[in-house]
Amino acid sequence: MISEVLSSHQCSWFGTSYGYKPWLRLLWVLLVGFSPASRAQQGTQPQSIKIEGDITLGGLFPMHSRGPAGIPCGEIKREKGIHRLEAMLYALDQINSDPELLPNITLGARILDTCSRDTYALEQSLTFVQALIQKDNSDVRCSNGEPPIFPKPERVVGVIGASGSSVSIMVANVLRLFAIPQISYASTAPELSDKSRYEFFSRVVPPDSYQAQAMVDIVKNMGWNYVSTLASEGNYGESGVDAFLQISREAGGLCIAQSIRIPREPRPGEFDKIIKRLMETSNARGVIIFANEDDIKRVLQAAKKANLTGHFLFVGSDSWGSKNSAIEDQEEVAEGAVTILPKRASIDGFDQYFTSRSLENNRRNIWFAEFWEDDFKCKLTRPGIKYDPGRRKCTGDERISRDSQYEQEGKVQFVIDAVYAMAHALHSMHLDLCAGSMGVCEKMDPVDGRMLLQYIRSVNFNGSAGTGVMFNENGDAPGRYDIFQYQMSNVSNPGYKNIGQWTNHLRLNSEEMQWSGGDRKIPESVCSFPCESGERKKMVKGVPCCWHCELCDGYQYLLDEFTCDMCPFDMRPLENRTGCRPTPIIKLEWSSPWAIIPVFLAILGILATTGAIVTFIRFNDTPIVRASGRELSYVLLTGIFLIYLITFFMIAEPSVAICAFRRLFLGLGMCISYAAMLTKTNRIYRIFEQGKKSVTPPKFISPTSQLIITFILISVQLLAVFIWFGVIPPHTIIDYEEQKPPNPEFARGILKCDMSDLSLILCLSYSIVLMITCTVYAIKSRGVPETFNEAKPIGFTMYTTCIIWLAFVPIFFGTAQSTEKRVFLDVKFYLCCCYHFVHLLKVKL
């Protein structure tokens, strides 16, 4: 037990309440890491605003910025500090003067400065819990031996604040231990929605998870799928980006190129390195930024320094909002930036209140004089404060104008709503516990913090801006955001323009958006641009928004956005390769040059052959016709006629009947011609060979025998053709392979008879055998007397026919197109027919 002697009867916070000092000292050391004595060593004393009342509320505001190393507090903060503090004082005045809200109960306050530092705020906030700590004063004596008089410490029932999320998290950990409800007016970290850790925390602003959802919706609405993120180190920036990443993963269709964290204490050149890193993925022009005001400004400066004005497309969180200070002197780089801010409105009553504040009527605000000096650039005489000798003295006649608080409405609204939420909760609690009682009854003395928390979560009223104030089960306010874009071109006064809203879903006026240079078209921020028609996506491994485009070539079409597939054999791809279309069917037309030439030659041949037949018939009984072997001559002319006639079947549109005639007559005409020639050469050979041995004529040399031999030879061809008919009946096919070039636009299906090149040659093979045999006999008969003028023309005809056949076979098989093959086949036939016809004329003449 510690025994101390007091020199005064009055006990202050750290002066005389020594009975609980060891307990608080231990709490300080555990939570903050230094003892309360360290504050005295730094030469700073706790400053606070005390407003008397029946019920006391705590207030935490960043009245000063973070100080340099070793100093807790820096310069005065106007918008985030003074304006918000005055908003709380204004709200207390309004509530205390309202006969309907908490009648006969006055709300007081104990307001502290957090100096924008979480550890300092924690130290200050211990003021709120002093009344809840059990004190042992048994060994405490005054210097005169009398027992000390301890003033009853004020009991704070709830706390309004803090501003920064990191500060609120630190303070919430202490307030939770003592069941003191807390309502923040600016902390948006998603972490604070975790009621298992921050049970007594509520807020009148939506958490960053709503903000992140709104930002994801904005990005997707603009058609972006590849963005980078920037976050200031700390709870606000990192948790905001984490929420954005999580929601974007759940939503799909959005990829993060880079996620960069800005250090809490950036080294020189740090922001230049950040810009270089962002340029490593230059297609990701969209940059999602959860950063404090200073970091935002330095990012813009680094982008301008790198000559990247207009490249990056920023989407800023509510820390950027509609602040001009964040983009001062960097307006060109910030042009087109889309920012988000909780829905807000100007509070006219507060405007009148704040502009009427002066040094004389606002002595309750102990930081107001410092604000006055900063705002009017003057100096007041204050003990221990040194000023620039060149600064003028404040007269006290200066007046605050709206220009000096240009950003106040976005901050004061939520402070006022937070104070009113606490007041409405206390009012409902008073109605339930103190029905009919004036002032605070015993059931509310002291106020039960856990019960008050339930009343806070149940409030539902119209706030200072006319919007509903309520809390969900996590103590969060509903998400209501205004969406702004910073525009310079075609605007009389460059600045932030409201382009939409987000209240659980996005309403964005894209036609109101304007980008660098006044362009109305939304710039692209995509990893890969859409593939052209007929191109498939080849995904980059691990990055679902990035791909390479590959053309579906040849006869492939785009089955889906990732797959090329072959068209069916009878189809070819559409020009845009999104599907397949039937391959055009062609056939040899009568008007084609490939048809006109053979038909012309065939007609000439038919006319000549017909003329020869008519001549033979007319002079049938003359000695010259009879001497030429008129029976075989008629057979030969018939074969020649059929060879010319087959041209018309080869050109006609294929059908079952046409295919049957092709099979029948293609080899038949040749067979008849060569059978007649073979019979004739065989007869000549046998006559002269027999004549060398005896005078007896050989057998089967009569005309009748010659015809029978010829018809037997022809019947072999007919038998083969009819067997072919039985095995493979004649039919038509469409050949899609013959005219299938690399370019599918020139692909054609050819309507043809089912006669392959091999079957065609086999069909003519018997005629070839007859031709070769006939040639052999012609060679053997070359020595016959010259007076027998029939042998040598036959021999000449067979020699030339063999030459034609030898040239025909490789040309035929080496020719790709069916029409060309038909022409070669017809030309070969015509040549053969011409030689046979010439032979016939020679013989007859």
Buried (B, 14 or more C-beta within 10 A) or exposed (E): EEEEEBEEBEBEBBEBBBBBBEEBEEBBEEBBEEBBEEBEEEEBEBBBBEBEBBBBBBBBBBBBBBBEEEEBBBEBBBBBBBBBBBBBBBBBEBBBEEEEBBEEBBBBBBBBBBBBBBBBBBBBBBBBBBBBBEBEBEEBBBEEEEEBEBEEBBBBBBBBBBBBBBBBBBBBBBBBEBBBBBBBBBBBBBBBBEEEEBBBBBBBBBBBBBBBBBBBBBBBBBEBBBBBBBBBBBBBBBBBBBBBBBBBEEEEEBBBBBBBBBEEEBEEEBBBEBBEBBBEBEBBBBBBBBBBBBBBBBBBBBBBEBEBBBBBBBBBBBBBBBBEEBBEEBBBBBBBBBBBBBBBBBBEEBBEBBBEBBBEEBEEBBBBBBBBBBBBEBBBEEEEEEEEEEEEEBEEEBEBEEEBBBBBBBBBBBBBBBBBBBBBBBBBBBEEBBEEEEBBEEBBEEBBBEBBBEBBBEBEBEBBBEBBBBBEEBBBBBBBBBBBBBBBEEEEEEBBBEBBBBBEEBEBEEEEBBBBEEEEEBBBBBBBEEBEEBBBBEBBEEBBBBBEBEBBEBBBBBBEEEEBBBBEEEBBBBEEBEEBEEBEEBBBEEEEEBBEEBBEBBEEBBEBBEEBBEEBEEBEEEEEBEEBBBBBBBBBBBBBBBBBBBBBBBBBEBBEEBBBBBBBBBBBBBBBBBBBBBBBBBBBBBBBEBEEEEEEEBEEBEEEEBBEBBBEBBEBBBEBBEEBEEEEEBEBBBBBEEBBEEEBEEBBBBBBBBBEEEBBEBBBEBBBBBBBBBBBBBBBBEEBEEEEEBBBBBBBBBBBBBEBBEEBEEBBEEBEEBBEBBBBBBBBBBBBBBBBBBBBEBBBE
